[in-house]
């Protein structure tokens, strides 16, 4: 996939997401002509985490591999349901706030380049999926890496 200037901005902002947030580790990511695919890990160190937010537990669970395939830290899975109901401010460190910041930064930079302040760049929502096991993680990583090869088949 050859990125135009807007695609390059999106890729740069994804990388910045991992650089700016200690709690985030990036996995495969690809910018496609009309969408993006990416995996990320969100780590939290507080002890109050619910067991259903963790891929592994201290009691015999396993740690998920990081992008290199090595076993990494236990991951707390933050999903769009972490967004507090009503008019409350979104919780810092949730998937919703992380993706929102990524999209906001990309939108701001793209609109500066095209001199179009306030124009929409992204759809308002995003699709999230909790990776359940190593086999699924391998399948999704492969899908993301090979997605450009299948673009013309659609």
PyMOL commands that set and color helices and strands:
alter all, ss='L'
color gray80, all
select helices_A, chain A and resi 5-20+51-53+80-82+95-113+134-153
alter helices_A, ss='H'
color red, helices_A
select strands_A, chain A and resi 24-31+36-42
alter strands_A, ss='S'
color yellow, strands_A
deselect
rebuild
show_as cartoon
